[in-house]
């Protein structure tokens, strides 16, 4: 379990008078005793064998129960930490911080249009449409706002390198984003945090498959807050305030992996799936 989760549970245990120790995110002896005492108080909601569980499993079970008590679907209270429990935990943490439960991925409906007839993300189709990977004819499209490299905020640019056939589409998108959000909104939402575009590389974790970045048809935005494996409960670009941002891209046929597959929310590409 993450420290943020344990801190949340320790605070709840303290509020319910099961725990008097520090809120330090460390699952020590005092916290473990408190988890057992709290579970004993709700034992009718637990499997008969719960007392034989490890201290860690009891902590997870308490997390699952607490999520359910707050109207968050966490699955059965079994003390097993999987994707459903992690998603419920992220929603619970957000609820405690903001007072509202963030929407789930199932509530997100991407726009599925393709006015420019972008090809499927298939190596042969991409090569036929855009030429060979790493051989792209690139042009630089001016961005209406200044971009900061997400890994080095001192480095700035106002141009994005992109496949030449996408220049007009990208230019229209950026201009519409600027008109919609204005500079203040762009900075507030991190849309000035740039992660790069063309990159002659293979897909992460693959030795053979080329990334769409190698064709110069993909852009990454705000990578530090939208990491590869983060889902909509954690990724900043999944926030409802960004719905119009994604709609502007999708109206031109660009595809967000986050909006389609709930992963890699930084990534947008001119290729379909």
N, C-alpha and C positions, 0 to 999 in steps of 0.2 A: 504493500500500500504506500501511497505517496504521503509525504509529510503534511501536505495541505489537507488531505482526507483525515488523517489522524488528529490534526489540530481541530478540525470541525467537530469530530466525534468527542474529543476531550472537552470542548466547550459545551457540547450538548449534555455530556455526562455531568459536568459541573453544574449546569443549570438545573439538572434533575436531581442533584444532591447525591450522585453516585461517586463523585471524584473531587478531590480537593488539591490535586497536584498542579504542576505547571502546564500551561498550554504550549508545549514545546515540539509537538509533532513526533515525539518518540514514544514508541509502544513499549514502555517498561513495565515493571512489576505492578505498580499502582494502577496504571491504565488497564492492564490485563485483568486485574481483580475487579475493576469497575465494569469492564465489559461483561464479565461473568455475572455480576450482581444485576446489571441492567437486563441481561437476557433472562435471568431467573424471573424477573418481574413481568416478562412477556412470554413465558415458556409455552403458553397455550398456542402461540403462533409458530412454534418451532417443531422440527422433527423430534421424536422421542430420544434419539441418540445424541442430541446437541451437546450434552455435558461431556461427552468423550472427545469432542472436537479440540483441535489445537487452539492455542491462544490467538493465533493469527486468523484462523477460520471464524472464531467467535467475533473478532473485530469486524470482519467482512460481513458477517450475519447482522451485526448491529447496524452497519452502514446500510445494508439492504432494507432492514426494517425501517430505519429512519427515512429513507427515500420514499418508501411506500406510504408512510405516515404523512408525507408532504405531497401526496398525489402524484408521485413519479413512479412510472412502471420500472421495476427492477427485477422482475422475474421471481421465482421461488426463493424463500429465505433459506438458502442452503450453505452459506458461508464460502461459496466458491466464486472467486473473482475472475469474471470473464468480460467479454465486450459489452454485454448488457449492463452488468454492474458498473463498469467504468463509465458508460454513457450516463447512467442514472446518477453516479457520483458527481460527474461534471455538471449536470443539471442542478443537483442539490447545492453544490458550492456556489453556482451562479445565483440560485434562489436566495441563499443566505447573504450574498453580497449586494444584490440588486433589488430583492423583494419580488422578483418575477421569475417564473420558470421559462427558460429559453425554448423556442419552438424546436420540434424534432425535425429530422431530415425528411420525414414523410410529408411534412407540411410545405415543402419547397417544390414548386412546379416550374421547371425550366421551359423556356420557349423553344420549340423544335421547328425551326424554319431554316432554309438553306438557300437564300436568294442568289448567292454567287456560285452555287453548285460545288462547294468544297468537297474534295474526295473523302472516302472512308480512310481511316487511319490504317492503311495497309501499305507495306513498302512498295509494291508494284504500282498501286494507284497513286501514291504520293509522288513517286518518281515520274510517272507518266504526266501528272498534273504540274509538278513543280521542278522537275529535273532531279538529278542524283543528289543524295545527301552530301553536305559539305561543299557542294558546287553551286550553291544558290547565288543568283544575281541579286545582291542586296542593295537597298537604298536606305537613306536615313530620313525618317519622318519626324518632323518637329512636334514636340509636345507643348501644348499651351501653358503648362506649368513646369516648374523646375523639378527634376527628379533627383533623389538622393540614393546612392547605392546602399542597399539595406545592410550590408556587412561593413560599410565604411561611409558613414554619413557625411564625412568631409568631402567625398568625391561626388560631384554633381554633373548632371547633363540635362539637356533639353531635347535630345534626339534619341530615337529608337531605331536600331537597325532591323530591317524586316525584308522579306522577299518582295521583289519589286511589284509583283502582281497584287500585293495586299496593301500597297501604299495608300491608295485612295480610300479604301475601306477603313484602315486604321486611322487615317487623318480625320475622317468623319466621326468616328467613334470618340476619339480624344476630344474633339471640339464639342461634341454633345455632352460628354462627361463634364467638361469645364463649365458649360452653360448650366448644367443641372445642379452641380454641387458647389460651384464657385471655389475660389482658392481656400477659403476658410474650411469648408466641408472636406475638401480634398486632403488638407493637412490633418484635420481631426480624425479622419477615417484611415489614414495611412496610405492613401492612394499616391502619395509622392515617394513611397518607399519602393524602389525599383530592384528587381531581382535578375534582370538580364533578358536577352532574347536569343539571337543566333548563338549557337554553341555546337561545334562539331564534336559530338559525343554520343555514346550509346546510352540507352535507358539505364537508369539506376538499377543495379542488381542483374544486368544482362550483359553478356559478352557479344551477342550477335545483333540484337534488335536496336536500330537507331532511334534516338529520341527525335520527336518532332522539332526540337530546337535545331537539329542538324540540317533541316530544310529551311530554317529561317522563318518558320510559320507559327512560333509559339513565344509567349511572353510570361514571365513570372513576376508577381506582385507581392510585396511585403512577406518574403519567405520566413522571417523570424517569428511572425505571428500566425503563419499558415503553413505549418510544417507538413511534410509528405504524408505522414500517417495520422495527422489530426483530423478528426471528424467535425461535423457542424457544431458540436457542443463546445469546441475549443477554438476553432478557426475564426479569426476576426472578420474575414471576408464573407462569412456565412451569416452575419448579423442582418436583420431585416432592413436596416438603413442602407445596405448595399444591394437590395433587390433591383433598384433602378440601374445601378452600375452594371449588373449582369444582364439585365434586359437590353441595355444599349448594345452590348456585345452580341447577344443572342439574336437580336433583330437583323444583324448582318451575317448570321450563320456561324459565328465563332462558338466554340464549345468549351464549357467549364467542366473540368474533371470533378470539381467539388460539387457542382449542381447536378451532375449526372451520377456520380459514383460515391460521393461523400468522402473524398480523399483528395490530397494534393490541391487544396483550395487556392494555392498561389497561382496555378497554371491555367492559362487560356490558350486555345489553339485554333487555327483555321483548318481543321480536319474533323470529320464526323466519326461517330462510333455507332 
